[in-house]
Amino acid sequence: MLVSSLAPSLRHTLLAATFGVSALMATASVQAEPHFGIAMQGEPALPNGFDHFPYVDPAAPKGGRMVYGVFGSFDNLNPVSVQGALTAARGLFADPEFGNLVYEPLMQRSADEAFTYYGLIAKSVETDAERRFVEFQLDPAARFSDGRPVRPEDVLATVDLLRVQGSVRPQYSNWLSKVARVEKRGEHGVRFVFNEKADRELPLLLAALPVIPEGAFDPTTIARTTLDKPIGSGPYLVERVEPGQRIVYRRNPDYWGRDLPTKRGVDNYDEIVVEYFRDQNAQFEAFKKGITYVYFYNQPNPRHWRTAYDFPAVAKGEVVKEIFETGRPANLNAFFFNTRRPIFADARVREALSRLFDFEWVNRNLFYGEYQRLESFFDNSELSSVGRPADAREETLLRPFAASLGPGVLAGTWRAPGTDGSGSDRNSLRAALSQLETAGYHFDSGRMVNRSGQPLSFEIMVATANESRIALGYARSLARIGVDARVRQVDDAQYQKRKQSFDYDMLISAFSGTLSPGTEQVNRWGSSARERPGSFNYAGVADPAVDAMIAAMTSARTREDYLAAVRAYDRVLISGHYVIPLYYIGEQWLARWHFIQHPQKTPLTGFYLPAFWDERAED
């Protein structure tokens, strides 16, 4: 049973009465006693003692099987190795679609709240008002699949593994670099004491750490890939491995956590198979034949969604197409300017070139009009600043950087430039020409050149045929004003290598949307990541305003302060013209064979595959 939240201590009551720090008592950050859950701001939405998550069906039948199809390959069962990060088997741990089948985190994140964790391996969590430490009390019932109890020593050993920089996935060593020490507390407790680099997000990040049995990996060889069957605390065991082709998971009949509130209504299959395909056409053909049971789109494909389902199983009702609403911000799909290159160092040049992407033409001619234009870095959510005037909190945050904000951005009236959809909108061409002239360029003998006669010329690096089509259309628009943009499609290995070393002028890439932007934004847009190889700061941003807004986000104590910080951050990024935002669809598309069912309620983040079930299990 989870430990309930107790009344504040007399010491805190006296502090509130004496010094008037009532704000401290109003937030979930004050947890003088162990608590059953933790939220980034405020209190967890569910009460202590809740029975199950609202987006699952606790009466879902157990049994049957699920067969997923994925694109790619695998040769690794090590869930944390940086060397095998791109080739680790899907489903082992922290899988964005399939969940935690073998390894589990300390606490379970809710799919129906922005950033909240509830008890799992750790049955309770404790921190202080300033979030200078976090302490997890492990559930004495927690067991690994070999029957050994999950102990504080296993958590300490996991921390030692994850601190090995260059060997494990960098987010883990980054989180743990903010921890001064980790210590065992009593029989079942583990306390993380933070250093001066920590922020208010850190307790929740640590709640997401995997727990690996002590001795499972050697810290000196943790970077290596392996196909040894893992021992974890999760609901499934690895039954069979065929590298590059499939991995088969079998339900652990002795799984310790099946009756926890956070585990009711999920993990419903006796067997889960993940089939790998090297070609996306082959992946879909396997779904059509019933070899795999669900087909979903990581990136929406309107043409495919509209035209590919003309086969008998759909007509007979054996395959069902569904649309799910989601409150998650849209993924950021964009052309990224590499501002490390002198040609893109001037924001006026970047803004002028942004005007020449003809979204209206692309959407109508390539995507059946299904897409919406991306404008905010957090579109399709309350985090977006577009259409919202800055409130007093935002104005205070942005006051030192007011001169760098674009026209209309603070007022919420800014919009991405539109066109007439003709592919050659004269107003857009004139506006781009005028702006380039202010940046020192002029049109000369069919070329756009600067004062030294150097042409405005660059390469757009892409990884797929679809990206190439988009980039070629954009390049044609640029050519109308004498800008030379060359599209180069490279293989995946070269694309990854060049991207990690920032060896490109412009590229098409994407960031996943999140309801809780925080410290990961440093790696995407922060000054400290600009020159760090392998960072996600593709645009090469180094802007004090961006850094200040990230700091405001990660230090916010109330939801109101957090929203203000994120929207202010959005306004700063929009004003920098670091990317040309492309498009999004504010919903999720999924097709399934009819015997795969799901709960009626869709959580905030969209469809939740761990709560689906096989209705044939009822027979």
Secondary structure, 3 states (H helix, E strand, C coil): CCCCCCCCCHHHHHHHHHHCCHHHHCCCCCEEEEECEEECCCCCCCCCCCCCCCCCCCCCCCCCEEEEEEECCCCECCCCECCCHHHECCCCCCECCCECCCCCECEEECCCCCCEEEECCEEEEEECCCCCEEEEEECCCCECCCCCECCHHHHHHHHHHHCCCCCECHHHHHHHCCEEEEEEECCCEEEEEECCCCCCCHHHHHHCCECCCCCCCCCCCCCCCCCCCCCCCCCEEEEEEECCCEEEEEECCCCCCCCCCCCCCCCCCCEEEEEEECCHHHHHHHHHCCCCCEEECCCCCHHHHHHCCCCHHHHCCCEEEEEEECCCCCCEEEEEECCCCHHHCCHHHHHHHHCCCCHHHHHHHHCCCCCEECCCCCCCCCCCCCCCCCCHHHHHHHHHHHHHCCCCCCCCCCCCCCCCCCCCCHHHHHHHHHHHHHCCCEEECCEEECCCCCECEEEEEECCHHHHHHHHHHHHHHHCCCCEEEEEECCHHHHHHHHHCCCCCEEEEEECCCCCCCCHHHHHHCHHHCCCCCCCCCCCCCCHHHHHHHHHHHHCCCHHHHHHHHHHHHHHHHHHCCEEECEECCEEEEEEECCEECCCCCCCCCCCHHHCEEHHHHC
